[in-house]
Amino acid sequence: MESSEALLARFLALHPKVIDLSLERIERLLVKLGHPEQRLPPVIHVGGTNGKGSTVAFMRAILEAAGLVVHVYTSPHLVRFHERIRLGKPGGGQFVGESELVEAFRHCEAVNAGEPITFFEMTTAAALVLFSAHPADVLLLEVGLGGRHDTTNVIAEPAAAVVTPVSLDHADFLGDRVTLIAKEKAGIFKRGAPAVIAPQDPEPAAVLEAEADRVGARLFIGGQDFTVHEESGRLVYQDERGLMDLPLPRLPGRHQHVNAGTAIAALRAAGFGNLPASAFEAGMLNVDWPARLQRLTRGRLITLLPAGSDLWLDGGHNPDGGRVLAQAMAEIEEKNPAPLVLVVGTLGTKDSDGFLQPFRGLAKEVLAVPIPSQVAARPPEQVAEIARAAGFRASHFGGVEAALASLHNTVWEQPPRVLIAGSLYLAGDVLAANGTPPR
């Protein structure tokens, strides 16, 4: 049987542009496929710049704790494409199996009949075919890029549309001002459907609210219609229904408090507000989202570090991601001091300086590495130059393993805390090399 990898490679040749934001091609294919997008369970559509995947992870954990069957679509994957499509089953969803994925790919390829279509459009069509063929209580659908013209924006009547914090990213496709990006993200709002807006900076907030009003969506605004904060070691969520006193999320970092609150607000707005309190509590404790401030406690890479070192992994890659990640590492430092070393690899299209700046005064040095899986990665020599220009002591290496092993050349007063970050693609390579891919 032809492998999914072979089919994915073939899909890359169907359209000259890897990214070409439009709904025309996907809508044409969905018509030929018999409109699988119209045979789905209730859809919660999630866009934004940072926090989309974490917000989806919180919703999934809560819904599954309540015994519901949950489909999930996210991107990109970390190690294997199958991670993008989680098929809901009683007792918990599972990544799509190889044979089922190949069958969906081959069906979509045959129906498309060689017409121009992007990789993401073809694979999203296959995901919708799979979701439509398996009964579930809800589909959590993450936007790929932007919103208005993103391939996932074929859902006419979502149960809710959610926009997580918006900041600058993908400027070459979405615009070089945060207001332009916010307008694109708001393109998932639909008339009559709840529009859940996470707490935002003022400029994107104004655009998102105006766009929701313009299309006639029902607004639920973070900081106004719902709030979340930490109090006495607990997470306190409040909206017009009342107050929820919950455990702090398993995912570290205060930014995850915002994502957790947005997830709860989205579920309530989408009609899942009557879940038992125990489901929300279990969701906070059971949530899992790899490569988002993930502490690696086992695996091959741990053995390369000086004894007693901490190893953390995050897929943050833009300035706002660097800001929240630095804040989270500062909180960890405050509770358990240790010298912080950044191991960083970035794409050439990303603002490497903007990502690194929040770590000034916090990180002792930067070790720049390549991203083996990406031809568009910025050479580590350039990343090291950018880091030195920003005031860091920096050096470059041929790979993560060499960077980690180099830490033995320093005499540490106490074992270092190492954070690998800069790209989700690098995070995926690290999980594969460590022998701890997502389960």
C-alpha positions as CSV (number, residue, x, y, z in Angstrom):
1,M,0.0,0.0,0.0
2,E,1.2,3.5,-0.9
3,S,2.3,5.4,2.3
4,S,0.8,8.6,3.6
5,E,4.3,10.1,3.2
6,A,4.4,9.4,-0.5
7,L,0.9,10.9,-1.0
8,L,1.9,14.0,1.0
9,A,5.0,14.5,-1.2
10,R,2.8,14.2,-4.3
11,F,0.3,16.8,-3.0
12,L,3.1,19.4,-2.8
13,A,3.3,19.3,-6.6
14,L,-0.3,20.2,-7.2
15,H,0.0,23.9,-6.8
16,P,3.1,26.2,-7.4
17,K,2.6,28.0,-4.1
18,V,2.8,26.2,-0.7
19,I,0.6,29.0,0.8
20,D,-2.0,30.7,-1.4
21,L,-4.9,31.9,0.8
22,S,-8.2,31.4,-1.0
23,L,-11.4,29.4,-0.6
24,E,-12.1,28.8,-4.3
25,R,-10.1,25.6,-4.6
26,I,-11.2,23.9,-1.4
27,E,-14.9,24.8,-2.1
28,R,-14.6,23.3,-5.5
29,L,-13.2,20.1,-4.1
30,L,-15.7,19.9,-1.3
31,V,-18.6,20.1,-3.8
32,K,-17.1,17.1,-5.6
33,L,-16.7,15.3,-2.3
34,G,-20.4,15.7,-1.5
35,H,-19.9,18.5,1.1
36,P,-18.4,16.7,4.0
37,E,-18.2,20.1,5.8
38,Q,-22.0,20.0,6.0
39,R,-22.0,16.6,7.8
40,L,-19.9,17.5,10.8
41,P,-20.8,17.6,14.5
42,P,-21.0,21.1,16.1
43,V,-17.8,23.0,15.3
44,I,-15.8,25.3,17.5
45,H,-13.5,27.2,15.2
46,V,-10.3,28.6,16.7
47,G,-8.1,31.3,15.2
48,G,-5.5,33.8,16.6
49,T,-1.8,34.2,16.6
50,N,-0.6,32.5,19.8
51,G,-2.4,30.1,22.0
52,K,-4.7,28.4,19.5
53,G,-3.4,24.9,20.1
54,S,-3.3,25.3,23.9
55,T,-6.9,26.6,23.9
56,V,-8.0,23.6,21.8
57,A,-6.1,21.3,24.2
58,F,-8.0,22.7,27.2
59,M,-11.3,22.3,25.5
60,R,-10.6,18.7,24.5
61,A,-9.4,17.8,28.0
62,I,-12.6,19.3,29.5
63,L,-15.0,17.7,27.0
64,E,-13.4,14.3,27.2
65,A,-13.4,14.4,31.0
66,A,-17.2,14.9,30.6
67,G,-17.4,11.7,28.5
68,L,-18.0,13.4,25.2
69,V,-16.5,12.3,21.8
70,V,-14.2,15.0,20.4
71,H,-12.7,15.3,17.0
72,V,-9.7,17.7,16.8
73,Y,-7.9,19.3,13.8
74,T,-4.6,21.2,14.5
75,S,-1.5,22.2,12.5
76,P,1.4,21.9,12.1
77,H,2.3,18.5,13.4
78,L,5.5,18.0,15.4
79,V,6.7,14.5,14.3
80,R,4.1,12.8,12.2
81,F,1.3,14.2,10.0
82,H,-1.2,11.9,11.8
83,E,-1.0,14.3,14.8
84,R,-3.1,16.8,12.9
85,I,-6.2,14.7,12.8
86,R,-7.5,13.3,16.1
87,L,-10.6,11.1,15.7
88,G,-12.9,11.1,18.7
89,K,-13.7,7.9,20.4
90,P,-15.5,7.0,23.6
91,G,-12.9,7.3,26.4
92,G,-10.6,9.6,24.4
93,G,-9.6,10.3,20.8
94,Q,-6.7,8.9,18.9
95,F,-4.5,10.1,16.0
96,V,-5.8,8.9,12.7
97,G,-4.4,5.5,11.7
98,E,-2.1,5.1,8.6
99,S,-4.5,3.0,6.6
100,E,-7.5,5.3,7.2
101,L,-5.4,8.3,6.4
102,V,-4.1,6.8,3.1
103,E,-7.7,5.9,2.1
104,A,-8.9,9.5,2.7
105,F,-5.9,10.9,0.9
106,R,-6.4,8.7,-2.1
107,H,-10.1,9.4,-2.3
108,C,-9.5,13.2,-2.2
109,E,-6.7,12.9,-4.8
110,A,-8.9,10.9,-7.2
111,V,-11.8,13.3,-6.8
112,N,-9.6,16.3,-7.3
113,A,-8.4,14.8,-10.6
114,G,-5.2,16.8,-10.8
115,E,-6.7,20.3,-10.4
116,P,-4.5,22.9,-8.8
117,I,-4.8,22.8,-5.0
118,T,-2.4,23.4,-2.1
119,F,-1.0,20.9,0.3
120,F,-3.1,22.3,3.2
121,E,-6.3,22.4,1.2
122,M,-6.0,18.8,0.1
123,T,-5.1,17.5,3.6
124,T,-7.9,19.6,5.2
125,A,-10.4,18.2,2.7
126,A,-9.2,14.7,3.7
127,A,-9.6,15.6,7.4
128,L,-13.2,16.8,6.8
129,V,-14.0,13.6,5.0
130,L,-12.7,11.6,8.0
131,F,-14.5,13.7,10.5
132,S,-17.8,13.5,8.6
133,A,-17.5,9.7,8.5
134,H,-17.1,9.3,12.3
135,P,-19.9,10.4,14.7
136,A,-18.8,12.7,17.5
137,D,-20.2,15.3,19.8
138,V,-18.0,18.2,18.7
139,L,-15.2,19.1,16.3
140,L,-12.4,21.5,17.5
141,L,-11.1,23.1,14.3
142,E,-7.9,25.1,14.4
143,V,-7.3,27.7,11.7
144,G,-4.1,27.1,9.7
145,L,-3.2,30.7,8.8
146,G,-5.1,33.9,9.1
147,G,-8.9,33.3,9.1
148,R,-10.9,35.0,6.4
149,H,-9.3,33.1,3.5
150,D,-8.0,30.1,5.5
151,T,-8.9,26.7,4.2
152,T,-10.8,25.8,7.4
153,N,-13.1,28.8,6.9
154,V,-15.7,26.7,5.1
155,I,-17.9,26.2,8.2
156,A,-21.1,28.3,7.6
157,E,-22.6,27.9,11.1
158,P,-20.0,27.2,13.8
159,A,-21.2,26.6,17.3
160,A,-18.6,29.3,18.3
161,A,-15.7,31.1,16.7
162,V,-12.8,31.9,19.0
163,V,-9.9,34.3,18.5
164,T,-6.9,33.9,20.9
165,P,-4.4,36.8,21.4
166,V,-3.5,38.5,18.1
167,S,0.0,39.8,17.4
168,L,2.4,40.3,14.5
169,D,3.2,37.1,12.6
170,H,3.1,35.9,9.0
171,A,3.2,39.6,7.9
172,D,4.0,38.6,4.3
173,F,0.6,36.9,4.1
174,L,-1.6,38.8,6.6
175,G,-0.2,42.3,6.7
176,D,2.5,44.2,8.5
177,R,0.2,45.9,11.1
178,V,-1.6,44.1,13.9
179,T,-4.9,45.8,12.9
180,L,-4.7,44.2,9.5
181,I,-3.9,40.8,11.0
182,A,-6.8,41.1,13.5
183,K,-9.2,41.8,10.6
184,E,-8.0,38.6,8.8
185,K,-8.4,36.6,12.0
186,A,-11.9,38.0,12.5
187,G,-12.9,36.5,9.2
188,I,-14.1,33.4,11.0
189,F,-16.9,35.2,12.8
190,K,-20.3,34.3,11.4
191,R,-23.7,35.9,11.8
192,G,-25.6,34.7,14.8
193,A,-22.7,32.6,16.1
194,P,-20.9,33.4,19.3
195,A,-17.6,35.2,18.8
196,V,-15.3,34.6,21.7
197,I,-12.4,37.0,21.9
198,A,-9.6,36.3,24.3
199,P,-8.1,39.2,26.2
200,Q,-6.3,41.4,23.7
201,D,-4.1,44.4,23.3
202,P,-6.3,47.5,22.6
203,E,-5.7,47.8,18.9
204,P,-6.5,44.2,17.8
205,A,-9.4,44.2,20.4
206,A,-11.1,47.1,18.7
207,V,-10.8,45.6,15.3
208,L,-12.1,42.2,16.4
209,E,-15.1,43.7,18.2
210,A,-15.9,45.9,15.2
211,E,-15.8,43.0,12.8
212,A,-17.9,40.8,15.1
213,D,-20.5,43.6,15.3
214,R,-20.4,44.1,11.5
215,V,-21.2,40.5,10.7
216,G,-23.8,40.1,13.5
217,A,-21.9,37.7,15.7
218,R,-22.7,37.5,19.4
219,L,-19.8,38.9,21.3
220,F,-18.1,37.3,24.4
221,I,-15.1,39.5,25.3
222,G,-12.3,38.5,27.5
223,G,-11.8,40.9,30.4
224,Q,-15.4,42.1,30.1
225,D,-17.8,39.2,29.6
226,F,-15.5,36.7,31.2
227,T,-12.4,37.0,33.4
228,V,-9.7,34.6,34.8
229,H,-7.1,35.1,37.4
230,E,-5.0,33.2,39.9
231,E,-5.9,33.5,43.6
232,S,-4.5,31.5,46.5
233,G,-3.0,28.9,44.2
234,R,-6.2,28.4,42.3
235,L,-7.6,29.5,38.9
236,V,-10.7,31.6,39.3
237,Y,-13.0,31.9,36.2
238,Q,-16.0,34.2,36.2
239,D,-18.8,35.2,33.7
240,E,-22.5,36.0,33.9
241,R,-23.2,32.4,35.0
242,G,-21.1,32.8,38.1
243,L,-17.7,31.8,39.4
244,M,-15.6,28.6,39.0
245,D,-12.8,27.8,41.4
246,L,-10.5,25.4,39.6
247,P,-7.0,23.9,40.0
248,L,-4.2,25.7,38.3
249,P,-3.6,24.3,34.8
250,R,-1.1,21.6,34.3
251,L,0.5,23.6,31.5
252,P,3.0,26.0,33.0
253,G,3.0,29.7,32.5
254,R,0.5,32.5,33.2
255,H,-0.3,32.8,29.6
256,Q,-2.0,29.4,29.9
257,H,-4.4,30.9,32.5
258,V,-5.7,33.1,29.6
259,N,-5.9,30.1,27.3
260,A,-7.8,28.1,29.9
261,G,-10.2,30.9,30.5
262,T,-10.8,31.4,26.8
263,A,-11.4,27.6,26.4
264,I,-14.0,27.7,29.2
265,A,-15.7,30.7,27.7
266,A,-15.8,29.1,24.3
267,L,-17.4,25.9,25.6
268,R,-20.0,27.9,27.5
269,A,-20.8,30.1,24.5
270,A,-21.0,27.0,22.2
271,G,-23.6,25.3,24.3
272,F,-21.4,23.1,26.5
273,G,-21.9,25.2,29.7
274,N,-23.8,22.6,31.6
275,L,-20.9,20.1,31.8
276,P,-20.3,18.9,35.4
277,A,-17.8,21.0,37.5
278,S,-15.7,17.9,37.8
279,A,-15.0,18.0,34.0
280,F,-13.6,21.5,34.2
281,E,-11.5,20.5,37.1
282,A,-10.2,17.4,35.4
283,G,-9.5,19.4,32.2
284,M,-7.1,21.7,34.1
285,L,-5.2,18.8,35.5
286,N,-5.2,16.4,32.5
287,V,-4.6,18.9,29.7
288,D,-1.6,17.9,27.5
289,W,-0.1,19.9,24.6
290,P,3.5,18.8,23.6
291,A,6.2,21.4,22.9
292,R,4.4,24.2,24.8
293,L,6.7,24.8,27.7
294,Q,7.2,21.1,28.0
295,R,9.7,19.8,30.5
296,L,11.6,16.8,29.1
297,T,12.3,14.5,32.0
298,R,13.3,11.4,30.0
299,G,14.8,10.6,26.6
300,R,18.2,10.5,24.9
301,L,18.9,14.3,25.0
302,I,18.7,14.4,28.8
303,T,21.8,12.2,28.9
304,L,23.8,14.8,27.0
305,L,23.4,17.5,29.7
306,P,25.5,18.1,32.8
307,A,24.0,16.2,35.7
308,G,21.1,17.9,37.4
309,S,20.2,20.1,34.5
310,D,16.6,21.0,33.5
311,L,15.6,20.6,29.9
312,W,12.5,22.5,28.5
313,L,11.0,22.7,25.1
314,D,8.7,25.2,23.4
315,G,7.6,26.0,19.9
316,G,7.4,29.8,20.4
317,H,8.8,31.6,17.4
318,N,7.4,35.2,17.2
319,P,8.0,38.3,19.4
320,D,4.8,37.8,21.4
321,G,5.6,34.1,21.8
322,G,9.1,35.1,23.1
323,R,7.5,37.6,25.5
324,V,5.2,35.1,27.2
325,L,7.8,32.4,27.2
326,A,10.4,34.7,28.8
327,Q,7.8,35.6,31.4
328,A,7.1,31.9,32.1
329,M,10.8,31.1,32.5
330,A,11.2,34.1,34.8
331,E,8.5,32.7,37.0
332,I,10.3,29.3,37.1
333,E,13.5,31.1,37.8
334,E,12.0,32.9,40.8
335,K,10.8,29.7,42.3
336,N,13.9,27.6,41.5
337,P,16.9,29.7,40.4
338,A,19.3,28.3,37.8
339,P,21.3,29.8,34.9
340,L,19.2,29.8,31.7
341,V,20.7,28.7,28.4
342,L,18.7,29.2,25.2
343,V,19.1,26.7,22.4
344,V,17.5,28.5,19.4
345,G,16.7,27.6,15.8
346,T,14.4,29.9,13.7
347,L,13.0,30.1,10.2
348,G,14.3,32.8,7.9
349,T,10.9,34.3,7.6
350,K,10.6,34.9,11.4
351,D,11.7,37.9,13.5
352,S,14.5,36.2,15.4
353,D,15.6,39.4,17.1
354,G,12.0,40.1,18.3
355,F,11.8,36.6,19.7
356,L,15.1,36.9,21.6
357,Q,14.7,40.4,23.0
358,P,12.4,39.5,25.9
359,F,15.2,37.1,27.2
360,R,17.7,39.9,27.8
361,G,18.8,39.9,31.4
362,L,17.4,36.4,31.8
363,A,19.3,34.1,29.6
364,K,23.1,33.7,30.1
365,E,23.8,32.6,26.6
366,V,22.3,31.6,23.3
367,L,23.3,28.4,21.4
368,A,22.1,28.7,17.8
369,V,21.3,25.5,15.9
370,P,19.9,24.5,12.5
371,I,16.4,23.1,11.9
372,P,17.2,19.9,10.0
373,S,13.6,19.4,8.6
374,Q,13.3,22.9,7.1
375,V,15.2,24.3,4.1
376,A,13.8,27.7,5.0
377,A,15.6,27.7,8.4
378,R,17.9,30.6,9.1
379,P,21.5,29.4,9.2
380,P,22.7,29.1,12.9
381,E,25.6,31.5,12.1
382,Q,23.0,34.2,11.4
383,V,21.0,33.4,14.5
384,A,24.1,33.7,16.6
385,E,25.0,37.1,15.0
386,I,21.5,38.4,15.7
387,A,21.8,37.2,19.3
388,R,25.2,38.9,19.7
389,A,23.8,42.1,18.3
390,A,21.0,41.9,20.9
391,G,23.6,41.7,23.7
392,F,23.8,37.9,24.3
393,R,26.8,35.8,24.5
394,A,26.2,33.4,21.6
395,S,27.7,30.6,19.6
396,H,26.5,28.2,16.9
397,F,26.5,24.5,16.5
398,G,25.7,21.9,13.8
399,G,22.8,20.4,15.8
400,V,21.0,20.3,19.1
401,E,23.0,17.4,20.4
402,A,26.3,19.2,19.9
403,A,24.9,22.3,21.5
404,L,23.8,20.4,24.6
405,A,27.0,18.5,24.8
406,S,29.0,21.8,24.7
407,L,27.5,22.7,28.1
408,H,30.0,20.3,29.7
409,N,32.8,22.7,28.7
410,T,31.5,25.3,31.2
411,V,32.0,25.0,35.0
412,W,28.6,25.7,36.4
413,E,28.0,26.9,40.0
414,Q,24.8,25.0,39.7
415,P,23.3,22.9,36.8
416,P,21.8,25.0,34.0
417,R,18.2,25.2,32.9
418,V,18.1,24.7,29.1
419,L,15.3,25.9,27.0
420,I,15.1,24.8,23.3
421,A,12.8,27.1,21.4
422,G,12.4,29.2,18.2
423,S,10.2,27.0,16.0
424,L,7.6,24.3,16.2
425,Y,9.6,22.5,13.5
426,L,12.7,22.5,15.7
427,A,10.5,21.3,18.6
428,G,9.3,18.4,16.4
429,D,12.8,17.5,15.5
430,V,13.8,17.5,19.1
431,L,11.0,15.3,20.2
432,A,11.9,12.8,17.5
433,A,15.6,12.9,18.4
434,N,14.7,12.5,22.1
435,G,12.5,9.5,21.4
436,T,9.5,11.1,23.0
437,P,7.1,12.0,20.1
438,P,3.5,13.0,20.9
439,R,1.2,10.0,21.8
